[in-house]
Amino acid sequence: MARAVQELKQIPFGFLIGQPLKAAIEAQALAAKTTVDFIEKVGFIPPNPDEDPLFLDETKDADVGQVRNVTFKYSKRDENDQEHAFSLTVPILSIVPIPSLRIDEMTINFTAKLTDTVVDTYSNKTNFAIKSEAKFKSFWSPVSVSVRTSLSYEAARAGSAKYSRDYTMNISVRAVQDEIPAGLGRILDILEQSIQEKKEAAAPPP
């Protein structure tokens, strides 16, 4: 148990949890910057195309230029029930979705698995040997036989501990389209009121 506690103390939980959170905050800031760039590049005609009006001078208010419109031309019957050409001018920001992503949920799952395995080995070895000799001292003497026996026994026991580590980290991030800020909603309402339908002048006779 003590070894497991020591192993857990060596895991950099601050880094494992802090870095994903930092990455999520940076991603949120990047998403906000993308929204600003989209509104600037798509919705307005800058005074100078080579300059970034929002960040040209950080000490002054930004002049993003004129609202960019899109004009549609079509035909329909007029008040006299006659076919006539019309044009409709619409601010482009009022007809396209504005990207506004927000990180709604972030889940960090970290699993540390420590396995402590003790290996105990036991072995024994037995050696048994017999050696015999026979010889005659003289022709009248009995046979002299000598026997030598040896027996040896060896036993060995060894123990070892093995620690295995298995780390698993899963990060789940859920991003959703955020609600339009109140200020941007007010601007879109004003732009919507500027939508104009214009009756085209009649073409001169040939």
N, C-alpha and C positions, 0 to 999 in steps of 0.2 A: 504494500500500500504506500509506503514511504517513497519507494522508487517511482510509482505512478504520479504522486504529488510533485516530485521534483521534475518529472518530464513535463507535466502540465504547466509548471512555472516557467519553463523555457519557451513556451509557445507565445509568439508576439501577438496577443489578442488586440492590442492597440492598433497595430498595423493592419491586421486582417479585417477589423471592423472599420477603422478610420479611413483607409484608402478607398474602399467602395463608396462610402458616404461622400468623400471628397470628390470622387469621380461623378457621383450623381449630382452634386451641387454644380460642378463645372459643366455638366451636360445641360442642366437647367438654365445656366447663364448663357450657354451657346444657343439654346433654343430661343431665349428671349432676344438675343442679338440677331438671330435669323428672322424673327418676326419684324424687327425694326428695319433690317435690310430689305425685306420683301416690300414693306409699305413704302420705303423710300424709292426703291428702284422701279417698282411696278406702278405705284399710285401717283407719282409726281414726276414732273419734268423739271430737272434741276436747272438752276441758272447757268451753271458751267458744267458740262458733262464730264470734264476731267477732274472735278473736285468732289469731295464727299461733304455735302452741306451740313450734315448732322455733327460731324466731328472735325470740321475745318478749324474751328476756334472753340475750345472748351470753355472759354470765359464769356461767350456770348450766346444769345439765342440763335437757333438754327433757322435758316430760311430754305425750306425744301423746294421751293419753286411753285409752279402752277400744277393744279390737279390734272392728271392725265385722264382724258375721256376716250371713249370709243363710240363711233357713230355708225348706226345701222340705217340702211335705206331700204324701203319696202313700198309696196303699193297697196292701197285700200280705198274704199269708197269714202268720199268726203261728206260734208253736211248736205250737199246737193245730190247725194246718191250717185256721184260720178266717180269713176276710177281716177285716182290721183296718186302722185308720188309723195311719200313722206320720208322724213329722216328723224331718227331718235338718237339723242346724245346722252350717254350715260357715263358717269364716273366709273372707271374700271374697278376700283376698290369695292364698289357696291354690288358687283356681280360675280366676284371671285372669292372663294374661301381664303381667309387669311390664316396662315399656319401659326398656331399658338399651342405648342405642346407643353404639357405639364407632367412631371413625374408624380403619379398618384400613389404609388406603393412600391416599396423596396423591401425585400426579404433576404436576410443573410442567414444561411444555415451552415454551421460548422460542426463537424463531427470528428472527434479525436478518439481513436481506438488503440489502446495499449494492451498488448498481450504478453503476459509473463509465463514463460515455459521453463520448467526445470527438468533437465535430462539427467537421469541416473543410470549409469551403465555398470555391469558386474560381469566379470569373467574369471574363469579358473582354468588351470592347466596342471595336468598330472603326468609325470614321467615315471615310468617303471621299466627297469632293465635288469636282466639276469645274465650273468657271465659265469660260465663253468669251465674248469680246467681238470684234466685227468693226466696223470703221469705215473711212471713206475720208478721207484727208487732203485730196485734191483730185482733180479729174477725171482727171488724167494719172498720178497716183501709184497704185501697186498697193494692193491691199486690205491693211490692217493688221489682223492678228488677234492677239489676246492670249488666252492660256489660263492660267487659274489652277487649280492643283490643290492640294487640302488632304487630308491623311491624318492621322488621329489614332487612337491605340491606348491603351486603358485596361484595366488588369488589377487585380483586387482579390482578396485572399485573406484570409479571416477564420477564426479557430479559436475554439472555445468548449468548455468542459467542463461536463458536466451530471451531477449526483449524484442518484440516487433512492434512497429508503429504504423498506423494507417490513418491518414488525414484525408478528409473529404470536405470540400467547400462548395456550396451552391449559392449563386446569387440570382435572384429573380427581380426584374425591374418591370413595372407596368406604367406605361405612359398613355395619357389620354389627351384629347383635344380640349384645351381649357376654354372657359367662358371668356367672351370678349370683355376687356376692361371697360369700365363705365365711360371713360373719356373717349375711347375708340368707338364705342357704341353711339355716343352723341355725334361724333364726326360722321359716322356712316349715315345717321339719320339726316344730317344736314346735306350730305352728298346725295341722298336719295331724293330730297326735295328739289335738288337742282336738275333732275332728269327732265329733259325738254323734248317735246315732240313738235316738229316743225313741218309745215306744209311747204313742199317745194314749189318754186315758181313754175308756172306752166311753160313748157318749151315753146319757143317761137315757131310760128308756122314755117314750113320749108319754102 
